[in-house]
Amino acid sequence: MTSGQNQINPKVEIRRLEVRLEVIEKRMNELSDLTAEREKIRQKILGLRLFLGEPTREADPDRRSSRRSKGKVIRDAVARILKDHPQGLYYKELLTALANEGIHVSGERPGYNLIAHLSLDSRFQNVGRGTWMVMQQTVDGHAAGDSKPGNSEQ
């Protein structure tokens, strides 16, 4: 045998690998779609349990790892919701609106958790017992004249 017979044609190998990569990418996209659908279904179930007043606890350890980013998702969604309601919304209405968007506020008392998120974010103002409004926004996304801790405008 000559050494040329043992070698792989690079152009053929590239094409074979490209086809394999396409198959893998297609499967990954399908998996991503299924994962997103699974999460939406979980969120709807949790939202319905919240609506029914059932206790909601997150038992899935994979979901616990994203708690910090989850808080930001919740606060950003509340900001979007409140921009459409300039008169403000009661925290229970906010929980329902979040559930309708597929966003679940975790905990045994989700309303208290939501209030804690809103209390620590300078974009929101409590304007009455449990009623929240979004503050007028500046260009950088923080409330004008904000004096809450952690804001660089201090």
N, C-alpha and C positions, 0 to 999 in steps of 0.2 A: 504494500500500500504506500502511496505517496503521501507526503504531509498535506497536500492540497485536499485530499479526500476527507481528512479528519477535521478540517476547519469549517466553520459555519459561515455561510454567506452573510455578511453584515446587513445588506439591504433586505434580505429575506427575514432575518432575525428582527430587524427594526419593524417591519410590517407585521410580523407575528405578535410582537410585543404591543404594537399600537392597537391591534384588534383586541387583544386581551385586555388592555387598558380601557378601551371603549366598553367592553362587557362589564368590567368592574365598576366603571363610573355610572353606567346605566343602573346596575343593581344598587349602588350607593344612593342614587337619586330616589329610587323606589323605596329604599329603607328610610331615607330622610322624610319622604312623604308620609310613610306609615308612622314614623315616630311623631311627626307633627300632628297627625290625625289622632294618635293615641293620647297625646297630651291634651288636645282639645276635648276629647271625650272625658278624660279624667277631670278636667276643669269644669265641664258642664255637670258632671255627677256631683262634684264638690259644691258647685254653685247651687244645685238643686237641694243638696243636703243642708246647706246654709239657709236657703229659703224656707225649708221645712223646720228649721231650728234644731236639726240634729247636730251633735258634736262632730267636729271635723278635726282629725289629727293626721298629720303626715307621717306615715310609717315607712315610706320608701327612702332608704338612705341616700339614693342617688339624687333625690330632690332636695335633701337637706344641704347638700354641698353648694347649692346655688342661692342660699338665703340672702346674702348681701346683694347680689344682682337682682333678686326677686323684689327686694324692698324698693330699689330704684324703678323697676318695672311698674310696681304698684303706684308709686308717687307720680311717675310720668303719666300714667294712665289717668290718675285722678286729675292732674293738671289739664289734660285734654278734655276730660268730661266737664270739669268746672268752667272751662272757657266757653262751653256751650250753655252754661247756666250762670249768668252773671249775678243772679240773686242769691246764689249759693245752694247747697244741697245738704240735707240731713245725712249723717253718717250712714244710716241704714239704707238710704237711697243710693249712696255712693257704693255700698257693698253690692247692692243689686245691679247697678250699672257695671261694676267691675266683673261680676259674675256673668253678665250678658256679653262681655268682651272675652270671656274665657279666662279671666284672671281671678285666682283664688287667694284670699287673705287667710293665712293659716292660723292655727291656734284654737284653743278651746273656746275663746271668746274673740272671734275675728273682729268684731266692732272695736274692742279695746285696742287690738293691734293696729287697726287702721288709724284710729285716733292718735296712737303713739307715733306712727309714721308721719302723719300730717303735722303733729305738734313740733317735730324736729326739723321740718322743712320750711325754709323761709318763704317759699312760694305761697303758702297757705295761711289763712287767717280764720280763727274761730270767731264767728260773728254772732253767736248765740248758742244756747244749749245744744251742742252736737251739730250745729250748722257751720259749714265751711265754705269759704270763698277762695278763689285764686287771686293773689295780689297782682297789681299791674306789673308787667314784666319789663325789665331792662334788656338791652341787647344781649348781655351775657347769660340771660335766663334766670337771674336772681331778682328778687323784689327790690324796687327802688327804696332807698332808705332803710334797708335791712340791717338789723342789729343783732341777729341771732348768732350764737357761737359758731365758729367754723367758717364764717363768710370772710372772704379776703377783702371785702370792701370796708371793713372796720378800720 
